[in-house]
Amino acid sequence: MSWRTHQIHYTDEGTGRPLVFLHGLGGRASNWTYQRQYFAPRQRVICLELPGHGESEGLDVSFAAYRDVLAALLDHLDIETADMCGLSKGARVGLDLAAQMPRRVRRLVVVNAFAHLEPSDRLERAKLYALLGQPGGRQLWADRLIELMGVQDHSTISNGFRRAASQLNAAHIQRLFNELIEYDQRAVLPRIMAPTLLMRGMHDGFVPEYCVQEMHKLIRRSSMVLLRNTGHLPYLEQPAVFNQYLSTFLEE
C-alpha cells in the first residue's frame, strides 16, 4: 500500500472480524508471530509495519501522522471498523485513532504504553535513547533497555532484541522517541468511546505504573489487567496467557 509517496508494508491473514496489531518502536510485523498463529484461524489478522519500520518506507513521517497511515490502510482494505492491539508506541497510534476517528475502532488493547511522562522520566529515557547516537552505543542501549523492560531472564527475547538493535536505523529511532516523549495524549483520551483494555506487565520498568493508572481514569470504558511475571513484552514472554486475555476481551 502507498501512503502519499511511501510504500507501507502489512500482512493480511484469515477471514472474519478484523484485528490489527501495532508493533512498538523499532519493531515489525514478525513481532506478533504468536498472535498471528493463534488468531488468524479464527478471524482476519492484519499487522501493519509503521513508517520507517520493517519493510515500510517513510523515515520522514512524524509520529503524529501515524494514525493517518493506519486510517489509510483501513480504507485501502475496505475496513470500516476494526479491533486494535498495540504495544507501547503502537498502542499510542491506536489511542490516537480511537480518539480522533472513533468509528474506526471497535475495541482497543493498550499494552505497556504511556500517554505522557513526568519530566524526570522523560529526561531519564531521553538519556537512554541518546546512547544510540554515540559510537558503540547501540549495544549499550540494548543491554540497558532489556533490563529496564524486565526481559533479561528470557534469553531468546534478549538475544533477538540485541540482533535487532544492531540493524536499527539509530537516528530514526532516536528522533521518533524524542517525539514520543513530548507527545502528550491526555487531552484526547476522554474522547475514546471504544471499550479499552489496558495491559501492564508487572516487571516492566520502562513504562511507569502511574501511566496506566492515568489512562484508566481518563478513558471512560477502560479496564486494567496486571500480568504477573511479565515485563514490557508479555505477548512474547507468556504468549498463551496474553492471547487468552486478548481473546476474552475481544469476545465480551
N, C-alpha and C positions, 0 to 999 in steps of 0.2 A: 504494500500500500504506500502511496506517496502522500505525504503531508506537506502541502505547499511545494517546496523544491526538494524535499528529503524522502528517501525510501525508508519506511518503517517496517520492521520485521515482526511477525507474530506467528504463533501456531494456533490451529483451529481443529479440534478433535471432538468426536462424539456428536450426538444429537440431543435435542430437548432444550430445557430451560438454560440459558447461557450463564456461565460463571467465568468471570475474568480474574486472573491472577496478576498482581502487580509486584514486581521484584523490588528489592531495596537498592540503595546506592552502590553502583559498581556491579550489580547483578545482571542476570539474564534469564531467559525462559527456562533453561535447563535446571535452574534452582528449584523449580516446582515439580521435579520428576515424580516424586512420591504422590503428590496430589493429582497430577495428570493421570497417573496409572490407576488411582483409586476412583476418581470422579468421571473420567472420560467414558467408561462403560455405562454410566448412569445418566449423563447429561452432556450438553455441549460445553467444552472447556477451551478457553482462549487465554493464551499467555502472550502479552504484549512485551516487546523489548523496547523500553523507553528510549527517547532520542539520545544518541551517543553511547548506547549500551548494546552489547552483543553485536548483532549484525545490522542494527539500525544506524542510519545516518543522523546527523543533527547535533553535532558537538556545540553548535552555536545557539541552540534552543534554550531559552531560560526555563527555570523550573516552573514559574508562574504560568507558562504556556502548555505545560504537560497535560493539564486537564483538557485543553482543546485538541491535543493529539489523541487522547483517549476518546473524546466525543467523536472525532473524525473517524476513528476506527469503528466505533459502533455504527456510524452512518454507512461506512463502507460495507459492513457486514449485514446491513438492514436489520439491526437490533435496536429496538426502541428502548427496552429496559433490561438490565442485567444485574445479577449479583456480583459484588466486588469483594475480593480478598487481597489485602496488600500488607506487605512488610515495611515498616519504618518509612522510608521516603515514598515507596509505592503506596502505602496506606494513606499518606498525605495527599497524593493525587486523587485517590478515591474520596477522601474527605472534601476536597475542592469540588469535584464533580457533583457529589451529593448535595453540597451546599448551593452551588451555582446553577445546577441543572437537575433539580430533584426528581424529575420524571424519568431520568435515565438510570436511577439506582433503585433496585427493589429492596435489597438487603446489603449491608456493608459490614465487613470484618476488618478490624484495625489491629494489627499485630505489632506490639512494641514500637509505638510511634509517639512523637511529641507534636503538639500544636504550637508550642513555644517553649523556650528555655529561659530560665533565670540568667541574669548577666554573668554570674560566676560560672555557671555550667556552660554557657556559650564560650566564655574565654578558655575554659579548660579543654573543651573539644576542638576549638579553633587551633589551639597549640598542638593538639594531637594530629590534626589534618595538615598542619604546616610542615610536618615531617616529610610529607610527600614531595615537597619542593626542595628537599635537601639531598645531597649526594648520599646514596645508600640508605635513604630514609624509608623506602617502601617496606623493607622487611622489618625495620624497627616499628613502623606504623602498624604493620600487620600483627606483629607479636603483641604489641600493647592493646590493639583492638580486640584480638582473640581473647585476651584475659578479661578485658572490660565487658565483653559480650557474654562471658561466662561459659565459653565452649572449649576451654583449654584441655579438658579431660576427654574430649571427643577427637581422637587422632585423625580420623578420616575427614571430619569437617575442618579441623585446624590445618591439615596439610593441603586440603583443597583450597582453603582461603589463601594460604601463602602462595600457592601456584597462581591463583587468580590475581593476587596483588602484584606479582612480578610482570603481569601483562597489562595492567591498567594504564589508561591514559591519565597520568597523575595530575596534570594541570586541569583537566576536565573535572575530575573527581573533587579536587580541592576547590575549584570555582563553584561547583554545584553545592558542595557542603556549606560554603560560606553564604550562599543564597538561602539555603535551608534554615540556618540558624538565625537569619534575620527575617524570615518569613513567618509572621505571626498570624495564625489562623483562628484565634479565639473569637474574634468578632463575627465570623461567619458560621461557627459551629451550631448556634441555635437555629439556623435555617434548615438544618438537616432533618428531614422527615422520615427517612428510611430507618427501620429497626437496625440498630448498630451493636455489634458485639466487639468489646474491647478485650483483647487477649494480652496478658502480660506474663512473660517468663520470670519467675521469682528470683532467678540468679542473674538477670540482666542488669549490669551496671552501666550500660551505655545510655539507656533511657531512664531517667529518674522516676521514682514511683509517683511523685506529685503530678507528673504529666498525664498519667492515666486517670487519676482521680479528678483532675481538672476537666478532662474531656467528658468524663462520666457526668459531671454536673452540668456541662454546657449542652450536651446532646440529649435532647428530650427523651428519645426512645432507646436509650442505651442500657446495656448490661455489661457486667465485667466477669471475666474468668481469669483466675490466677493459676498458672500452670507450675506445679511443683517440679523440682529437679530439672528445670529447663532454663536456658538463658535467652539470648536475643534471637535465636533461630529455632524455635520449637518445632517447626514443620520439618526440620531435618533431624533434630535431636530425638524427638518422640513422634514420628510421623503418624503412627496408628492412633495415638491419643489425640493428636491435633486434628486428624481427619474426622474422627468421631465427633469431636466438639463442633467442627465446622459443619458436618453433615446434619447434625441435630438442629443446629441453629437455622440452617437454610430450609429445613423442613417444617419449622414451627409455624 
